Amino acid sequence: MTKQKEISSAVIARLPRYYRYLGDLRDNGVERISSLELSRMMNVTASQIRQDFNHFGGFGQQGYGYNTEYLYAEIGKILGLDHKHNMILVGAGNLGSALIKYMNFRNRGFYFKAAFDINEALYDRQIAGIDVYPMERMASYIRDYSIDIAVLTIPKAQAVKVAEVLSGCPIKAIWNFAHTDLNLPGRIKVENVHLSDSLMRLSYEIHRYEESVSEQNSAAQAEEN
C-alpha cells in the first residue's frame, strides 16, 4: 500500500464516506458495484473514485467492478477500524452524554471506558453504563487503562488547560468539540470539530439558492415586461 504521507487529506476525508455507502450496500445484499454505479449514489465522479482507490492498490477488476464485502473490509482496515480504540469523555454534559449513548461508535470499534467532569453531582452516576469521575483522576486513568482517544466536550475556556494535561499523557489522539482549535505535540493527532461551522455552511447554501431563485424570477419578470 502507498505510504499514507503521500496521500492527500482530501482522499483520506472521502474514505469514511465510501465506507458508509459500502456498508449500506453490503447490508442490502449488493455483492458487486461498479465505480459508475457508486459515483451516481455518492455524487463523486467515477474517475475520482478509481483514482482514490488506486492509492491503496485499486481493489477492482476491469469489467467486474468491486466486490462490496471485500472493498468494505479493506477500507475499514485502511481506516484502522480492525483495531479496538479505547476512549474517555471529558465533559459529561448534554453533548458528551449523547456521544456516549451513540452505539454506532462501539460497532466501529470505539469504546468509551470512562467520563470525567468537574461537576461533583455527576460522580455517583453512570451514563449508558459509563462511570463519571473527577477530573483529577483523568491522567492516572489514561495511564492505567491504555486510553487511545480523549473526546473533549467542554467549554473553550477549559479546553486549552485540559489539552495541556493530555499532552503529558500517553494518548494518541484528541477528538475536540470545544469551540477552539487545539495545537498539541505532533505525536498526538487532533481532530477539531466545530458544529457551528457545518451549520453556517448550510446557511450559505440556503442563501445562495434563494439568491439564485430570486435572480431567475427577476429575469423571468423582465422578459414578460
C-alpha positions as CSV (number, residue, x, y, z in Angstrom):
1,M,0.0,0.0,0.0
2,T,1.2,3.5,-0.7
3,K,2.6,5.3,2.3
4,Q,-0.1,7.5,3.9
5,K,2.1,10.6,3.8
6,E,1.9,10.5,0.0
7,I,-1.9,10.6,0.0
8,S,-3.8,13.9,0.1
9,S,-6.0,14.8,3.0
10,A,-8.9,15.1,0.5
11,V,-8.6,11.4,-0.4
12,I,-8.5,10.5,3.3
13,A,-11.5,12.6,4.0
14,R,-13.5,10.7,1.4
15,L,-12.7,7.2,2.8
16,P,-15.3,7.3,5.7
17,R,-18.0,8.2,3.2
18,Y,-17.0,5.3,0.9
19,Y,-17.0,3.0,4.0
20,R,-20.5,4.2,4.9
21,Y,-22.0,3.7,1.5
22,L,-20.4,0.3,1.0
23,G,-21.7,-0.7,4.4
24,D,-25.2,0.1,3.3
25,L,-24.8,-1.8,0.1
26,R,-23.4,-4.8,1.9
27,D,-26.3,-4.8,4.4
28,N,-28.7,-4.6,1.4
29,G,-27.2,-7.7,-0.1
30,V,-25.4,-6.0,-3.0
31,E,-22.4,-8.2,-3.8
32,R,-20.8,-6.1,-6.6
33,I,-20.7,-2.4,-7.5
34,S,-19.0,-0.5,-10.3
35,S,-17.3,2.8,-10.0
36,L,-20.0,4.3,-12.2
37,E,-22.8,3.0,-10.0
38,L,-21.1,4.2,-6.9
39,S,-20.5,7.6,-8.4
40,R,-24.2,8.0,-9.1
41,M,-25.0,7.2,-5.5
42,M,-22.3,9.4,-3.9
43,N,-22.2,12.3,-6.4
44,V,-18.5,11.7,-6.9
45,T,-17.1,11.1,-10.4
46,A,-16.2,7.5,-11.3
47,S,-12.8,8.7,-12.3
48,Q,-12.3,10.2,-8.8
49,I,-13.4,7.0,-7.2
50,R,-10.9,4.9,-9.2
51,Q,-8.1,7.4,-8.5
52,D,-8.8,7.3,-4.8
53,F,-8.9,3.5,-4.6
54,N,-5.7,3.3,-6.8
55,H,-3.8,5.0,-4.0
56,F,-4.4,1.8,-2.0
57,G,-4.0,-0.8,-4.7
58,G,-7.1,-0.4,-6.7
59,F,-9.3,-3.3,-5.3
60,G,-11.3,-3.8,-8.5
61,Q,-11.2,-5.8,-11.8
62,Q,-11.9,-4.4,-15.2
63,G,-15.3,-5.5,-16.4
64,Y,-16.2,-6.8,-13.0
65,G,-16.2,-3.8,-10.7
66,Y,-15.7,-4.1,-6.9
67,N,-16.6,-6.8,-4.6
68,T,-18.6,-4.9,-2.0
69,E,-17.8,-7.0,1.0
70,Y,-14.1,-7.1,0.2
71,L,-13.8,-3.4,-0.5
72,Y,-15.8,-2.5,2.6
73,A,-13.4,-4.6,4.7
74,E,-10.3,-3.2,3.1
75,I,-11.3,0.4,3.6
76,G,-12.1,-0.5,7.2
77,K,-8.5,-1.7,7.6
78,I,-7.1,1.5,6.0
79,L,-9.2,3.5,8.5
80,G,-7.9,1.4,11.3
81,L,-11.3,0.0,12.1
82,D,-10.0,-3.5,12.5
83,H,-8.4,-2.3,15.8
84,K,-10.1,-1.5,19.1
85,H,-9.8,2.1,20.3
86,N,-10.4,2.9,24.0
87,M,-11.7,6.4,24.6
88,I,-12.5,8.7,27.5
89,L,-15.0,11.6,27.6
90,V,-14.0,14.9,29.1
91,G,-17.2,16.8,29.9
92,A,-20.3,14.8,30.7
93,G,-22.9,17.4,29.8
94,N,-25.6,17.1,27.1
95,L,-23.3,16.7,24.1
96,G,-20.9,14.3,25.9
97,S,-23.8,12.2,27.2
98,A,-25.3,12.0,23.7
99,L,-21.9,10.8,22.2
100,I,-21.6,8.1,24.9
101,K,-25.1,6.8,24.1
102,Y,-24.4,6.6,20.4
103,M,-23.9,2.9,20.0
104,N,-22.6,3.1,16.4
105,F,-19.2,4.1,17.8
106,R,-18.9,0.7,19.6
107,N,-19.9,-1.0,16.3
108,R,-16.9,0.6,14.7
109,G,-14.5,-0.4,17.4
110,F,-14.6,2.8,19.5
111,Y,-15.3,2.1,23.2
112,F,-15.9,4.7,25.8
113,K,-14.3,3.5,29.1
114,A,-14.9,6.4,31.4
115,A,-16.1,10.0,31.6
116,F,-14.6,13.0,33.6
117,D,-16.2,16.2,34.7
118,I,-15.8,19.0,37.3
119,N,-19.4,18.6,38.4
120,E,-19.4,16.7,41.7
121,A,-23.1,15.9,41.3
122,L,-22.2,13.5,38.4
123,Y,-19.7,11.4,40.3
124,D,-22.3,8.9,41.7
125,R,-24.0,8.2,38.4
126,Q,-23.4,6.5,35.1
127,I,-24.1,7.5,31.5
128,A,-25.1,4.4,29.5
129,G,-23.1,2.2,31.9
130,I,-20.0,4.5,31.9
131,D,-18.8,5.8,35.2
132,V,-18.1,9.6,35.7
133,Y,-15.0,10.5,37.6
134,P,-13.4,13.8,38.9
135,M,-11.0,15.5,36.5
136,E,-8.2,14.9,38.9
137,R,-8.3,11.2,38.1
138,M,-8.0,11.6,34.3
139,A,-4.3,11.4,33.8
140,S,-3.8,8.3,36.0
141,Y,-6.8,6.6,34.4
142,I,-5.3,7.2,30.9
143,R,-2.1,5.5,32.0
144,D,-3.7,2.6,33.8
145,Y,-6.3,1.7,31.1
146,S,-4.4,2.3,27.8
147,I,-6.6,5.1,26.5
148,D,-6.1,6.0,22.9
149,I,-8.5,8.9,22.3
150,A,-9.8,11.7,24.6
151,V,-13.1,13.3,23.5
152,L,-13.5,16.9,24.6
153,T,-17.0,18.3,25.0
154,I,-16.1,21.2,27.4
155,P,-16.2,25.0,27.1
156,K,-13.5,26.8,25.2
157,A,-12.0,28.3,28.4
158,Q,-11.3,24.9,29.8
159,A,-10.1,23.1,26.7
160,V,-6.6,24.6,26.5
161,K,-5.9,23.7,30.1
162,V,-7.2,20.2,29.7
163,A,-5.2,19.8,26.4
164,E,-2.0,20.7,28.3
165,V,-2.7,17.9,30.8
166,L,-3.4,15.5,28.0
167,S,-0.2,16.4,26.2
168,G,1.7,14.8,29.1
169,C,-0.4,11.6,28.9
170,P,0.2,8.6,26.7
171,I,-2.8,9.2,24.5
172,K,-2.7,9.0,20.7
173,A,-5.5,11.5,19.7
174,I,-8.0,14.1,20.8
175,W,-11.5,14.5,19.3
176,N,-12.2,18.1,20.1
177,F,-15.7,19.6,20.2
178,A,-14.6,22.6,22.2
179,H,-15.1,25.9,20.3
180,T,-11.3,26.4,19.8
181,D,-8.6,24.8,17.7
182,L,-6.1,22.8,19.7
183,N,-2.4,22.6,18.8
184,L,-0.5,19.7,20.5
185,P,2.7,17.8,20.1
186,G,2.9,16.0,16.7
187,R,2.6,12.6,18.4
188,I,-1.0,13.5,19.4
189,K,-3.4,13.7,16.5
190,V,-6.2,16.3,16.9
191,E,-9.5,16.4,15.1
192,N,-11.2,19.8,15.8
193,V,-14.9,19.6,15.2
194,H,-16.9,22.8,15.0
195,L,-20.6,22.0,14.7
196,S,-21.5,25.7,14.1
197,D,-19.2,25.7,11.0
198,S,-21.2,23.0,9.4
199,L,-24.4,24.9,10.2
200,M,-23.0,28.1,8.7
201,R,-22.1,26.3,5.5
202,L,-25.6,25.0,5.3
203,S,-26.9,28.6,5.9
204,Y,-24.6,29.8,3.0
205,E,-26.1,27.1,0.7
206,I,-29.6,28.2,1.6
207,H,-28.8,31.8,1.0
208,R,-27.1,31.1,-2.3
209,Y,-30.1,29.0,-3.5
210,E,-32.5,31.7,-2.5
211,E,-30.5,34.4,-4.4
212,S,-30.4,32.2,-7.5
213,V,-34.2,31.7,-7.4
214,S,-34.7,35.4,-6.9
215,E,-32.4,36.2,-9.9
216,Q,-34.3,33.7,-12.1
217,N,-37.7,35.1,-11.1
218,S,-36.5,38.7,-11.8
219,A,-35.2,37.7,-15.2
220,A,-38.4,35.9,-16.0
221,Q,-40.4,39.0,-15.0
222,A,-38.2,41.2,-17.1
223,E,-38.8,39.0,-20.1
224,E,-42.6,39.2,-19.6
225,N,-42.4,43.0,-19.5
